[in-house]
Amino acid sequence: MKKLIIEAITELMGFDGNEIFQKSRKQKYVFARQMTFYYLRNELFWQQTKIGDLFKVDHATVIFGVNSFRSKLEIYHEDKDLYMRYKAVLKHGKIDEKELLSAFINQNKKHLSENLKQYLNAAL
């Protein structure tokens, strides 16, 4: 599982996925770490202690990370989009570009011109 997480983070976030297993408090690493905590807890139903063992943190850190990421999902659409792509990469091993483009069109249709919508839909 650790190798798959590293590959997914590297592909989606643009940095070495190994970094989320370090003790760094840089925002991009903390975000990716919390997103992974959330995924493991809510999609795979891992116990906090098992997640903590994988990341070498205590269960309270995992609980805090899961709750923090849940709050971000409720507020920020960009974070929700990234999480959906992360889930897809972990599940299928790659990003489905057509699914990603379709989600982008649907979420931004009120901001896109009709010509751009037609162009993007043609690409699907």
DSSP file with accessible surface (Angstrom, degrees, kcal/mol):
  #  RESIDUE AA STRUCTURE BP1 BP2  ACC     N-H-->O    O-->H-N    N-H-->O    O-->H-N    TCO  KAPPA ALPHA  PHI   PSI    X-CA   Y-CA   Z-CA
    1    1 A M     >        0   0   82      0, 0.0     4,-2.4     0, 0.0     5,-0.2   0.000 360.0 360.0 360.0 -37.8    0.0    0.0    0.0
    2    2 A K  H  >  +     0   0   80      1,-0.2     4,-2.6     2,-0.2     5,-0.2   0.918 360.0  50.3 -61.0 -42.1    2.8    2.4    0.8
    3    3 A K  H  > S+     0   0  150      1,-0.2     4,-2.4     2,-0.2    -1,-0.2   0.913 110.6  49.5 -62.6 -41.9    4.3    2.1   -2.7
    4    4 A L  H  > S+     0   0   58      2,-0.2     4,-2.5     1,-0.2    -1,-0.2   0.911 110.8  49.9 -64.2 -41.2    0.9    2.8   -4.3
    5    5 A I  H  X S+     0   0    0     -4,-2.4     4,-2.8     2,-0.2     5,-0.3   0.938 110.5  50.3 -62.6 -45.2    0.4    5.9   -2.1
    6    6 A I  H  X S+     0   0   27     -4,-2.6     4,-2.5     1,-0.2    11,-0.4   0.931 112.2  47.0 -60.1 -45.4    3.8    7.2   -3.0
    7    7 A E  H  X S+     0   0   99     -4,-2.4     4,-2.4     2,-0.2    -1,-0.2   0.911 112.9  48.8 -63.9 -42.6    3.1    6.7   -6.7
    8    8 A A  H  X S+     0   0    1     -4,-2.5     4,-2.6     2,-0.2     5,-0.3   0.925 113.2  46.1 -64.9 -44.5   -0.3    8.4   -6.5
    9    9 A I  H  X>S+     0   0    0     -4,-2.8     4,-3.0     2,-0.2     5,-0.6   0.928 112.5  51.1 -64.7 -42.8    1.0   11.4   -4.5
   10   10 A T  H  X5S+     0   0   61     -4,-2.5     4,-1.2    -5,-0.3    -2,-0.2   0.934 114.2  44.1 -60.1 -44.5    4.0   11.8   -6.9
   11   11 A E  H  <5S+     0   0   97     -4,-2.4    -2,-0.2    -5,-0.2    -1,-0.2   0.919 124.0  32.7 -68.1 -43.6    1.7   11.7  -10.0
   12   12 A L  H  <5S+     0   0   25     -4,-2.6    -2,-0.2    -5,-0.2    -3,-0.2   0.859 125.8  35.8 -83.8 -38.7   -1.0   14.0   -8.6
   13   13 A M  H  <5S-     0   0   45     -4,-3.0    -3,-0.2    -5,-0.3    -2,-0.1   0.615  96.0-127.0 -97.8 -16.2    0.9   16.4   -6.4
   14   14 A G  S  <<S+     0   0   68     -4,-1.2     2,-0.3    -5,-0.6    -4,-0.2   0.704  75.0  90.1  80.1  18.2    4.1   16.8   -8.4
   15   15 A F  S    S-     0   0   23     -6,-0.5     2,-0.3    -5,-0.1    -1,-0.3  -0.925  92.2 -72.2-137.8 167.2    6.6   16.0   -5.6
   16   16 A D    >   -     0   0   77     -2,-0.3     3,-2.0     1,-0.2     4,-0.2  -0.436  37.7-145.6 -62.7 118.7    8.2   12.8   -4.3
   17   17 A G  G >  S+     0   0    0    -11,-0.4     3,-1.3    -2,-0.3     4,-0.3   0.705  92.7  74.4 -61.1 -20.6    5.5   10.9   -2.5
   18   18 A N  G >  S+     0   0   66      1,-0.2     3,-1.7     2,-0.2    -1,-0.3   0.776  80.0  75.3 -61.4 -25.2    8.0    9.6    0.0
   19   19 A E  G X  S+     0   0   65     -3,-2.0     3,-1.5     1,-0.3     5,-0.4   0.780  83.3  63.4 -60.8 -28.7    8.0   13.1    1.6
   20   20 A I  G <  S+     0   0    0     -3,-1.3    -1,-0.3     1,-0.3    -2,-0.2   0.670  97.1  58.5 -73.4 -12.7    4.6   12.5    3.2
   21   21 A F  G <  S+     0   0   25     -3,-1.7    -1,-0.3    -4,-0.3    -2,-0.2   0.422  94.4  84.6 -92.7   0.8    6.2    9.8    5.3
   22   22 A Q  S <  S-     0   0  109     -3,-1.5    -3,-0.0    -4,-0.2    33,-0.0  -0.424  93.6-107.7 -92.2 175.7    8.7   12.2    6.8
   23   23 A K        +     0   0  159     -2,-0.1    -3,-0.1     2,-0.0    -4,-0.0   0.289  68.6 139.3 -89.0  12.5    8.1   14.5    9.7
   24   24 A S        -     0   0   33     -5,-0.4    -2,-0.0     1,-0.1     0, 0.0  -0.238  42.1-160.2 -61.7 144.4    8.0   17.6    7.6
   25   25 A R        +     0   0  224      4,-0.1    -1,-0.1     5,-0.0     2,-0.1   0.194  43.9 135.7-109.2  15.3    5.3   20.3    8.5
   26   26 A K    >>  -     0   0  130      1,-0.1     4,-2.6     4,-0.1     3,-0.6  -0.399  64.5-120.0 -63.3 141.1    5.4   21.9    5.0
   27   27 A Q  H 3> S+     0   0  170      1,-0.3     4,-2.9     2,-0.2     5,-0.2   0.864 108.9  52.3 -55.2 -45.1    1.8   22.6    3.9
   28   28 A K  H 3> S+     0   0  104      1,-0.2     4,-1.8     2,-0.2    -1,-0.3   0.879 113.6  44.5 -64.8 -33.6    1.9   20.5    0.8
   29   29 A Y  H <> S+     0   0   22     -3,-0.6     4,-2.5     2,-0.2    -1,-0.2   0.902 113.3  49.5 -75.8 -40.2    3.2   17.5    2.6
   30   30 A V  H  X S+     0   0   35     -4,-2.6     4,-3.0     2,-0.2     5,-0.2   0.930 111.0  50.8 -63.2 -43.6    0.8   17.9    5.5
   31   31 A F  H  X S+     0   0   23     -4,-2.9     4,-2.6    -5,-0.2    -2,-0.2   0.949 112.9  44.8 -58.9 -49.2   -2.1   18.2    3.1
   32   32 A A  H  X S+     0   0    0     -4,-1.8     4,-2.1    -5,-0.2    -1,-0.2   0.896 113.7  50.7 -64.3 -37.6   -1.1   15.0    1.2
   33   33 A R  H  X S+     0   0   30     -4,-2.5     4,-2.6     2,-0.2    -2,-0.2   0.945 112.2  46.1 -65.1 -45.7   -0.6   13.2    4.5
   34   34 A Q  H  X S+     0   0   17     -4,-3.0     4,-2.6     1,-0.2    -2,-0.2   0.887 110.4  53.8 -66.3 -37.1   -4.0   14.2    5.8
   35   35 A M  H  X S+     0   0    0     -4,-2.6     4,-2.4    -5,-0.2    -1,-0.2   0.913 110.5  47.4 -62.5 -39.5   -5.6   13.3    2.5
   36   36 A T  H  X S+     0   0    0     -4,-2.1     4,-2.9     2,-0.2     5,-0.3   0.910 109.6  52.4 -69.3 -41.5   -4.1    9.8    2.8
   37   37 A F  H  X S+     0   0    3     -4,-2.6     4,-2.4     1,-0.2     5,-0.2   0.942 111.4  48.1 -54.8 -48.1   -5.2    9.5    6.4
   38   38 A Y  H  X S+     0   0   37     -4,-2.6     4,-3.0     1,-0.2     5,-0.4   0.921 112.2  48.5 -61.0 -45.4   -8.7   10.3    5.3
   39   39 A Y  H  X>S+     0   0   21     -4,-2.4     4,-2.5     1,-0.2     5,-1.3   0.946 113.2  46.2 -60.8 -50.0   -8.6    7.9    2.4
   40   40 A L  H  <5S+     0   0    0     -4,-2.9     6,-2.6     3,-0.2     4,-0.3   0.885 119.0  41.9 -63.1 -37.4   -7.3    5.0    4.5
   41   41 A R  H  <5S+     0   0   76     -4,-2.4     4,-0.3    -5,-0.3    -2,-0.2   0.926 125.6  29.8 -76.0 -45.1   -9.8    5.6    7.3
   42   42 A N  H  <5S+     0   0   51     -4,-3.0    -3,-0.2    -5,-0.2    -2,-0.2   0.717 129.6  32.0 -95.4 -21.7  -12.9    6.4    5.3
   43   43 A E  T  <5S+     0   0   71     -4,-2.5    -3,-0.2    -5,-0.4    -2,-0.1   0.794 133.3  26.0-101.9 -38.6  -12.5    4.3    2.1
   44   44 A L  S   <S-     0   0   63     -5,-1.3    -3,-0.2    -4,-0.3    -4,-0.1   0.472  96.0-132.1-104.4  -6.4  -10.5    1.3    3.4
   45   45 A F        +     0   0  159     -6,-0.3    -4,-0.2    -4,-0.3     2,-0.1   0.808  41.0 170.6  59.6  36.7  -11.7    1.5    7.0
   46   46 A W        -     0   0   43     -6,-2.6    -1,-0.2     1,-0.1     2,-0.1  -0.463  36.8-110.1 -72.0 148.9   -8.3    1.1    8.5
   47   47 A Q     >  -     0   0  129     -2,-0.1     4,-2.1     1,-0.1     3,-0.3  -0.480  25.0-115.6 -75.3 153.3   -8.0    1.7   12.3
   48   48 A Q  H  > S+     0   0   54      1,-0.2     4,-2.9     2,-0.2     5,-0.2   0.865 115.9  54.8 -57.8 -37.5   -6.2    4.9   13.4
   49   49 A T  H  > S+     0   0   74      2,-0.2     4,-2.3     1,-0.2    -1,-0.2   0.887 106.8  50.1 -67.1 -35.8   -3.4    2.8   15.0
   50   50 A K  H  > S+     0   0  108     -3,-0.3     4,-1.9     2,-0.2    -1,-0.2   0.916 112.7  46.5 -67.9 -42.0   -2.8    1.0   11.7
   51   51 A I  H  X S+     0   0    0     -4,-2.1     4,-2.0     1,-0.2    -2,-0.2   0.932 111.9  52.3 -63.2 -44.6   -2.5    4.2    9.8
   52   52 A G  H  X>S+     0   0    1     -4,-2.9     5,-2.2     1,-0.2     4,-1.1   0.888 106.9  52.5 -59.3 -39.9   -0.3    5.6   12.6
   53   53 A D  H  <5S+     0   0  127     -4,-2.3     3,-0.3     3,-0.2    -1,-0.2   0.904 107.9  51.4 -63.4 -40.4    2.0    2.6   12.3
   54   54 A L  H  <5S+     0   0   41     -4,-1.9    -1,-0.2     1,-0.2    -2,-0.2   0.903 121.7  32.2 -62.9 -39.6    2.3    3.2    8.5
   55   55 A F  H  <5S-     0   0    8     -4,-2.0    -1,-0.2     2,-0.1    -2,-0.2   0.423 107.9-120.7 -98.3  -2.1    3.3    6.8    9.0
   56   56 A K  T  <5S+     0   0  153     -4,-1.1     2,-0.3    -3,-0.3    -3,-0.2   0.922  73.6 118.3  59.6  46.6    5.0    6.4   12.4
   57   57 A V      < -     0   0   37     -5,-2.2    -1,-0.2    -8,-0.1    -2,-0.1  -0.896  67.8 -99.1-131.0 165.0    2.7    8.8   14.2
   58   58 A D    >>  -     0   0   96     -2,-0.3     4,-1.4    -3,-0.1     3,-0.6  -0.382  36.0-106.0 -83.4 168.2    0.3    8.3   17.1
   59   59 A H  H 3> S+     0   0  101      1,-0.2     4,-2.6     2,-0.2     5,-0.2   0.808 117.3  62.1 -65.5 -28.1   -3.4    7.7   16.6
   60   60 A A  H 3> S+     0   0   51      1,-0.2     4,-2.6     2,-0.2    -1,-0.2   0.893 102.0  51.9 -66.0 -36.1   -4.3   11.2   17.9
   61   61 A T  H <> S+     0   0   62     -3,-0.6     4,-2.5     2,-0.2    -1,-0.2   0.900 110.1  49.2 -64.8 -39.8   -2.3   12.7   14.9
   62   62 A V  H  X S+     0   0    0     -4,-1.4     4,-2.8     2,-0.2     5,-0.2   0.940 110.4  49.6 -65.2 -46.3   -4.3   10.5   12.6
   63   63 A I  H  X S+     0   0   62     -4,-2.6     4,-2.5     1,-0.2     5,-0.2   0.936 112.4  47.9 -58.8 -46.6   -7.6   11.5   14.1
   64   64 A F  H  X S+     0   0  138     -4,-2.6     4,-2.7     1,-0.2    -1,-0.2   0.924 112.7  49.2 -60.3 -43.5   -6.7   15.2   13.9
   65   65 A G  H  X S+     0   0    1     -4,-2.5     4,-2.5     2,-0.2     5,-0.2   0.912 111.0  48.8 -64.1 -42.5   -5.6   14.7   10.2
   66   66 A V  H  X S+     0   0    6     -4,-2.8     4,-2.4     2,-0.2    -1,-0.2   0.941 114.4  45.7 -62.4 -46.6   -8.8   12.9    9.2
   67   67 A N  H  X S+     0   0   72     -4,-2.5     4,-2.0    -5,-0.2    -2,-0.2   0.900 112.5  50.8 -65.5 -39.7  -10.9   15.6   10.9
   68   68 A S  H  X S+     0   0   26     -4,-2.7     4,-1.9    -5,-0.2    -1,-0.2   0.926 112.3  46.0 -63.5 -45.0   -8.9   18.4    9.3
   69   69 A F  H  X S+     0   0    0     -4,-2.5     4,-2.4     1,-0.2    -2,-0.2   0.897 108.4  56.4 -68.1 -36.9   -9.2   17.0    5.8
   70   70 A R  H  X S+     0   0   84     -4,-2.4     4,-1.6     1,-0.2    -1,-0.2   0.925 107.1  50.2 -58.3 -42.7  -12.9   16.3    6.3
   71   71 A S  H  X S+     0   0   61     -4,-2.0     4,-1.1     1,-0.2    -1,-0.2   0.908 108.9  51.6 -62.3 -41.1  -13.3   20.1    7.0
   72   72 A K  H  X S+     0   0   56     -4,-1.9     4,-3.0     1,-0.2     3,-0.4   0.892 106.3  54.3 -63.3 -39.7  -11.4   21.0    3.9
   73   73 A L  H  < S+     0   0   25     -4,-2.4    -1,-0.2     1,-0.2    -2,-0.2   0.854 107.2  51.1 -62.5 -35.1  -13.6   18.7    1.8
   74   74 A E  H  < S+     0   0  147     -4,-1.6    -1,-0.2    -5,-0.2    -2,-0.2   0.762 122.4  30.0 -73.6 -23.3  -16.7   20.5    3.0
   75   75 A I  H  < S+     0   0  108     -4,-1.1     2,-0.6    -3,-0.4    -2,-0.2   0.861 111.4  56.7-103.9 -45.3  -15.3   24.0    2.2
   76   76 A Y     X  -     0   0  116     -4,-3.0     4,-1.6    -5,-0.2    -1,-0.2  -0.822  51.3-167.3-105.9 116.9  -12.9   23.8   -0.8
   77   77 A H  H  > S+     0   0  136     -2,-0.6     4,-2.6     1,-0.2     5,-0.2   0.843  91.2  59.0 -65.7 -34.9  -14.1   22.3   -4.1
   78   78 A E  H  > S+     0   0  127      1,-0.2     4,-2.3     2,-0.2    -1,-0.2   0.893 105.6  48.7 -62.6 -39.4  -10.5   22.1   -5.4
   79   79 A D  H  > S+     0   0   32     -7,-0.2     4,-2.5     2,-0.2    -1,-0.2   0.887 110.3  51.1 -68.2 -37.0   -9.6   19.9   -2.5
   80   80 A K  H  X S+     0   0  109     -4,-1.6     4,-2.4    -8,-0.2    -2,-0.2   0.915 110.2  49.6 -65.3 -42.4  -12.6   17.7   -3.2
   81   81 A D  H  X S+     0   0   43     -4,-2.6     4,-2.1     2,-0.2    -2,-0.2   0.926 111.7  48.2 -60.8 -45.9  -11.6   17.4   -6.9
   82   82 A L  H  X S+     0   0   22     -4,-2.3     4,-2.6     1,-0.2    -2,-0.2   0.912 110.5  51.6 -62.8 -40.7   -8.1   16.5   -5.9
   83   83 A Y  H  X S+     0   0    7     -4,-2.5     4,-2.8     1,-0.2    -1,-0.2   0.913 107.9  51.9 -63.7 -39.6   -9.3   13.9   -3.5
   84   84 A M  H  X S+     0   0   93     -4,-2.4     4,-2.0     1,-0.2    -1,-0.2   0.905 111.6  46.8 -64.4 -39.4  -11.6   12.3   -6.1
   85   85 A R  H  X S+     0   0   76     -4,-2.1     4,-2.6     2,-0.2    -1,-0.2   0.901 110.7  53.0 -66.8 -39.5   -8.6   12.1   -8.5
   86   86 A Y  H  X S+     0   0    0     -4,-2.6     4,-2.6     1,-0.2     5,-0.2   0.937 108.9  49.0 -60.7 -46.2   -6.5   10.6   -5.7
   87   87 A K  H  X S+     0   0   55     -4,-2.8     4,-2.3     1,-0.2    -1,-0.2   0.911 111.3  50.4 -58.5 -43.6   -9.1    7.9   -5.0
   88   88 A A  H  X S+     0   0   15     -4,-2.0     4,-3.4     2,-0.2     6,-0.5   0.909 110.2  49.0 -63.4 -41.8   -9.2    7.1   -8.7
   89   89 A V  H  X S+     0   0    3     -4,-2.6     4,-2.4     1,-0.2    -2,-0.2   0.930 113.2  46.8 -65.1 -42.3   -5.5    6.8   -9.0
   90   90 A L  H  < S+     0   0   11     -4,-2.6    -1,-0.2    -5,-0.2    -2,-0.2   0.872 119.2  41.4 -67.1 -33.2   -5.3    4.5   -5.9
   91   91 A K  H  < S+     0   0  161     -4,-2.3    -2,-0.2    -5,-0.2    -1,-0.2   0.914 132.2  19.7 -80.1 -43.5   -8.2    2.4   -7.3
   92   92 A H  H  < S-     0   0  119     -4,-3.4    -3,-0.2     2,-0.2    -2,-0.2   0.523  96.8-121.5-108.0 -11.8   -7.2    2.2  -11.0
   93   93 A G  S  < S+     0   0   47     -4,-2.4     2,-0.3    -5,-0.4    -4,-0.2   0.454  84.7  47.0  85.0  -0.3   -3.6    3.1  -10.9
   94   94 A K  S    S-     0   0  142     -6,-0.5     2,-0.5    -9,-0.1    -2,-0.2  -0.988  88.5 -92.2-161.0 167.8   -3.9    6.1  -13.2
   95   95 A I        -     0   0   37     -2,-0.3     2,-1.0    -3,-0.1     3,-0.1  -0.730  29.8-138.0 -88.7 129.4   -5.9    9.2  -13.9
   96   96 A D     >  -     0   0   80     -2,-0.5     4,-2.4     1,-0.2     5,-0.2  -0.773  16.6-164.9 -84.7 103.3   -8.8    8.9  -16.3
   97   97 A E  H  > S+     0   0  155     -2,-1.0     4,-2.7     1,-0.2     5,-0.2   0.850  84.8  52.9 -64.2 -34.4   -8.3   12.0  -18.3
   98   98 A K  H  > S+     0   0  129      2,-0.2     4,-2.5     1,-0.2    -1,-0.2   0.923 110.7  47.2 -67.3 -41.9  -11.8   11.9  -19.8
   99   99 A E  H  > S+     0   0  110      2,-0.2     4,-2.3     1,-0.2    -2,-0.2   0.912 113.0  49.9 -63.8 -40.1  -13.4   11.5  -16.4
  100  100 A L  H  X S+     0   0   58     -4,-2.4     4,-2.3     2,-0.2    -2,-0.2   0.934 111.7  47.3 -64.8 -44.2  -11.3   14.4  -15.1
  101  101 A L  H  X S+     0   0   43     -4,-2.7     4,-2.5     1,-0.2    -2,-0.2   0.920 111.5  51.4 -65.2 -40.5  -12.3   16.7  -18.0
  102  102 A S  H  X S+     0   0   45     -4,-2.5     4,-2.4     1,-0.2    -1,-0.2   0.925 110.1  48.5 -62.6 -43.0  -15.9   15.8  -17.6
  103  103 A A  H  X S+     0   0   39     -4,-2.3     4,-2.3     1,-0.2    -1,-0.2   0.910 110.4  52.4 -64.4 -39.4  -15.8   16.7  -13.9
  104  104 A F  H  X S+     0   0   98     -4,-2.3     4,-1.4     2,-0.2    -2,-0.2   0.927 110.1  47.9 -61.8 -45.7  -14.0   20.0  -14.8
  105  105 A I  H  X S+     0   0    8     -4,-2.5     4,-0.7     1,-0.2     3,-0.3   0.941 112.8  48.2 -61.1 -47.2  -16.7   20.9  -17.3
  106  106 A N  H  < S+     0   0   90     -4,-2.4     3,-0.5     1,-0.2    -1,-0.2   0.886 114.0  45.5 -63.8 -38.2  -19.6   20.1  -14.9
  107  107 A Q  H  < S+     0   0   90     -4,-2.3    -1,-0.2     1,-0.2    -2,-0.2   0.709 123.3  34.3 -79.7 -18.3  -18.1   22.0  -12.0
  108  108 A N  H >X S+     0   0   45     -4,-1.4     3,-1.9    -3,-0.3     4,-0.9   0.242  78.1 116.1-120.0  14.4  -17.2   25.1  -14.1
  109  109 A K  G >< S+     0   0  113     -4,-0.7     3,-0.5    -3,-0.5    -1,-0.1   0.817  74.9  56.0 -60.7 -30.1  -20.0   25.2  -16.6
  110  110 A K  G 34 S+     0   0  179      1,-0.2    -1,-0.3    -4,-0.2    -2,-0.1   0.721 111.8  44.8 -74.8 -14.9  -21.4   28.5  -15.3
  111  111 A H  G <4 S+     0   0  136     -3,-1.9     2,-0.3     2,-0.1    -1,-0.2   0.543  98.6  85.7-101.7 -10.0  -17.9   30.1  -15.9
  112  112 A L  S << S-     0   0   26     -4,-0.9     2,-0.0    -3,-0.5    -7,-0.0  -0.731  77.4-120.6 -97.7 142.5  -17.2   28.6  -19.3
  113  113 A S     >  -     0   0   69     -2,-0.3     4,-2.5     1,-0.1     5,-0.2  -0.334  27.9-112.6 -71.0 160.1  -18.3   30.1  -22.6
  114  114 A E  H  > S+     0   0  118      1,-0.2     4,-2.5     2,-0.2     5,-0.2   0.889 117.8  53.4 -61.9 -40.0  -20.6   28.0  -24.9
  115  115 A N  H  > S+     0   0  126      2,-0.2     4,-2.3     1,-0.2    -1,-0.2   0.914 110.1  46.9 -61.9 -43.0  -17.8   27.7  -27.5
  116  116 A L  H  > S+     0   0   71      2,-0.2     4,-2.8     1,-0.2     5,-0.2   0.911 110.8  52.1 -66.4 -40.9  -15.3   26.5  -24.9
  117  117 A K  H  X S+     0   0   39     -4,-2.5     4,-2.7     1,-0.2     5,-0.2   0.925 111.2  47.5 -59.1 -45.3  -17.9   24.0  -23.5
  118  118 A Q  H  X S+     0   0  124     -4,-2.5     4,-2.1     2,-0.2    -2,-0.2   0.917 112.4  49.6 -62.6 -42.6  -18.5   22.6  -27.0
  119  119 A Y  H  X S+     0   0  171     -4,-2.3     4,-1.3     2,-0.2    -2,-0.2   0.934 113.9  44.6 -61.6 -47.7  -14.8   22.4  -27.7
  120  120 A L  H  X S+     0   0   24     -4,-2.8     4,-0.7     1,-0.2     3,-0.2   0.903 112.0  52.0 -66.4 -40.3  -14.1   20.5  -24.4
  121  121 A N  H >< S+     0   0   84     -4,-2.7     3,-0.8    -5,-0.2    -1,-0.2   0.863 105.4  56.2 -64.7 -33.5  -17.1   18.2  -24.9
  122  122 A A  H 3< S+     0   0   85     -4,-2.1    -1,-0.2     1,-0.2    -2,-0.2   0.843 101.0  58.8 -64.9 -31.2  -15.8   17.4  -28.4
  123  123 A A  H 3<        0   0   63     -4,-1.3    -1,-0.2     1,-0.2    -2,-0.2   0.729 360.0 360.0 -70.6 -19.6  -12.5   16.3  -26.7
  124  124 A L    <<        0   0   68     -3,-0.8    -1,-0.2    -4,-0.7    -2,-0.2   0.794 360.0 360.0 -77.2 360.0  -14.5   13.7  -24.7
